[in-house]
Amino acid sequence: MTSTSTPPGLARFNTLEEHAALTALHEACTSTRWARHLLAARPYATVEELYAASDAATADLTAQDLAEAMAGHPPIGRPKPGDPTSAREQRGMAGASEELKAEMLELNLAYQERFGHVFLICATGRTGEQMRDAVRERIGNTPEREREIVRTELGRINRIRLARLVEEEARP
């Protein structure tokens, strides 16, 4: 069954005052360019339109914009204290052994030294071992290849966070 009406959470997001909407978007992704792109394209009739706008905005990010977006993400295995979003997204590391946590710390540092930014991966639904294997695999990439993988991962993270945003907006 399809509906022609805008979902309630999306409708509420569409009508948020500009500053409130920008703040909500900035919580999803710390790239100012990305957030302004999504803000400018309001109102959205469907969640799919919102996702498409997010994907387009992510594709248009410059290297500087990507750096700004990545700065909002803590290293894998070290979610920001008091930040339920990063803790939820990195749940796969929560029960990891001390050995795996120590290995991830070393890999995160080696990755950051090689590429100049945090290792970014859509951690939702991944185990600690899967994230470790991904950083091991990706550390050998060229900077250009890694930047495109980061862009893809950021797009996935942004979609998950936008879904949560419009779901939360729907709650009274």
C-alpha positions in Angstrom: 0.0 0.0 0.0 1.4 3.4 -0.9 0.6 6.7 0.6 0.6 10.1 -1.1 1.0 12.0 2.2 4.3 13.0 3.7 5.3 10.9 6.7 4.7 12.8 10.0 8.4 12.9 11.0 9.4 14.2 7.6 6.6 16.7 7.6 7.8 18.0 10.9 11.4 18.3 9.7 10.2 20.1 6.6 8.5 22.8 8.8 11.3 23.2 11.3 12.6 26.8 11.6 15.8 27.1 9.6 18.2 27.3 12.5 16.6 24.2 14.2 16.7 22.3 11.0 20.3 23.2 10.4 21.2 22.1 14.0 19.4 18.8 13.4 21.2 18.2 10.2 24.5 19.1 11.7 24.0 16.4 14.3 23.6 13.9 11.5 26.7 15.2 9.6 29.1 17.9 10.6 29.7 19.1 7.0 28.2 22.6 6.7 28.0 22.2 2.9 26.0 19.0 3.2 23.6 20.4 5.8 23.0 23.6 3.8 22.4 21.5 0.6 19.7 19.5 2.4 18.2 22.5 4.0 17.9 24.3 0.7 16.1 21.4 -0.9 13.2 21.4 1.6 10.4 20.5 1.6 10.8 16.7 0.9 7.7 14.8 -0.1 9.3 11.4 0.7 12.1 10.0 2.8 13.6 8.7 -0.5 13.8 12.3 -1.7 15.7 13.3 1.5 18.1 10.3 1.0 18.6 11.3 -2.7 19.4 14.9 -1.6 21.8 13.5 1.0 23.5 11.3 -1.6 23.9 14.2 -4.0 25.2 16.5 -1.3 27.7 13.8 -0.2 28.9 13.3 -3.8 29.5 17.0 -4.1 31.7 17.4 -1.0 35.2 18.7 -1.6 38.2 17.2 0.2 37.8 20.0 2.8 34.1 19.3 3.3 34.9 15.6 3.8 37.5 16.5 6.4 34.9 18.7 8.2 32.4 15.8 8.1 35.0 13.3 9.4 36.0 15.6 12.2 32.6 14.9 13.7 33.3 11.1 14.0 35.2 9.6 16.9 37.7 6.8 16.2 36.3 3.3 16.1 36.5 1.8 19.6 36.4 5.2 21.3 32.9 6.7 21.0 32.5 10.2 22.3 31.6 10.1 26.1 28.0 10.9 26.6 27.2 10.6 22.9 24.5 7.9 22.5 24.7 8.1 18.7 28.4 7.1 18.4 28.0 4.5 21.2 25.0 3.0 19.4 26.7 3.0 16.0 29.9 1.4 17.5 28.0 -1.2 19.5 30.1 -3.9 17.7 33.2 -2.8 19.7 31.4 -2.7 23.1 32.0 -6.3 23.9 35.3 -6.6 22.1 38.3 -8.1 24.0 40.9 -5.9 25.4 43.3 -7.3 22.8 41.0 -6.3 19.9 40.4 -2.9 21.4 44.2 -2.4 21.7 44.7 -3.6 18.1 42.0 -1.2 16.9 43.7 1.7 18.7 47.0 0.9 17.0 45.3 0.5 13.6 43.4 3.7 14.0 46.6 5.6 14.8 48.4 4.0 11.8 45.5 4.8 9.5 45.3 8.4 10.8 49.0 8.8 10.3 48.8 7.5 6.7 45.7 9.4 5.6 45.5 12.4 8.0 42.0 11.6 9.2 40.0 9.3 11.3 39.2 5.8 9.9 35.5 6.2 8.8 33.3 3.2 8.4 29.6 2.7 8.7 29.9 0.7 12.0 26.2 0.0 12.4 25.7 -3.8 12.5 29.4 -4.6 12.2 31.4 -6.6 14.7 34.6 -5.4 16.1 36.4 -8.1 14.1 34.7 -6.9 10.9 35.8 -3.3 11.6 39.4 -4.4 12.4 39.5 -6.4 9.1 38.2 -3.4 7.2 40.9 -1.0 8.5 43.6 -3.6 7.8 42.3 -3.9 4.3 41.9 -0.2 3.6 45.2 1.0 5.1 46.9 -0.1 1.9 44.7 2.0 -0.3 45.9 5.0 -2.2 44.7 8.3 -0.7 42.4 8.8 -3.7 40.8 5.4 -3.4 40.4 5.8 0.3 38.7 9.2 -0.1 36.1 7.6 -2.3 35.5 4.8 0.2 35.2 7.4 2.9 32.6 9.3 0.8 30.6 6.0 0.4 30.8 5.2 4.1 29.8 8.7 5.0 26.8 8.5 2.7 25.7 5.3 4.5 26.1 6.8 7.9 24.2 9.9 6.8 21.2 7.8 5.6 21.0 5.9 8.9 21.2 9.2 10.9 18.6 10.9 8.7 16.3 7.9 9.1 16.6 8.2 12.9 16.1 12.0 12.6 12.8 11.7 10.8 11.7 8.8 13.1 12.5 10.9 16.2 10.8 13.9 14.7 7.6 11.8 14.4 7.5 11.0 18.1 5.3 13.3 20.2 
